[in-house]
Amino acid sequence: GYDAALIKNIDGRVPVSLIWGEGDTIVKSSLQQEIYQALPVARKQLITVVNYQNTNPELKADHFFMLTKSFFFGGRDGVT
């Protein structure tokens, strides 16, 4: 599950990225979709990471964990 009250209180100006791996057996895709729909923000994205098949070793996109430190993916503001 997730804390619905916390999600409702997110500042609408804060960009949010959700990342989910298709091999995740802990968090279901439907929960990610539910969280995404509940986000009251203008800029949000849901990224689905897929498995790489026919690799040696086979790379599976399984469970992702939250970062414990701030991390920016690019751009001067960390959004673009």
N, C-alpha and C positions, 0 to 999 in steps of 0.2 A: 504494500500500500504506500501511501504518501500522506503528508500532512496538508489537507485541503485548506485549512485556515492559513497556513504559512503561504501557500501559493496565492491565495486571494489577496494577501498583503504585499505582494511584490510590487515595487514601484513600476508603473507602466512604461517608464523611460529606460529601464534596464533591459538590454538585449539578453536573450536566453538561448542557449544551444543545448539540445538533448541529443545524446549519442547512444545508439542501441546497436548491439551486434546480433545478427540473425541466429547465431549459435548459442545465444544466452538462454540458459535453462533456469535462471533464477528470476529474472524480470521478464515478464511476458510482453509481447508487442502491444497487446491491447491496453496494458497499463501505461506504456509510453504514449500511446495515442490519447488516452484519457487525460494524462498530465498536460500534454501539448494543447489540447482543447481548453483546459481549465486555466491556462496561463493568461493573465490579463495584460499582456505586454504587446506593444506594436511591432517590435522586431523579435521574431522567434524563428527557430529552425529545428527540424528533426532530421538528424543524420542517421541513416541506417548503414552499418558496416557489414558487408557481405563476406562470406567465406571465399577463400581462394582454393579452388579444387584443382586436382592434378598437380600439386606442388609437392616437393619432398624436402622437409616434412609438410604434410597438409596443414595449411594455416586456417584455423577456425576462429571466427569472430565471436568469441564467447563473452563472458561477463566483464563489463567495464566498471571501474571504481572511480569515485569522485577524486579530483585532485585536492591535495591538502594545501596547495599554494596557488596564488593567482597565476594564470597563464594566458597569454595572448597569442592568437593564431596568426596575426598579421595586421598590417596597417598601423598607422600612428595611433589610432584610438583603440586598437585591439578588436575592432568590429569588422572592418572590411577585409 
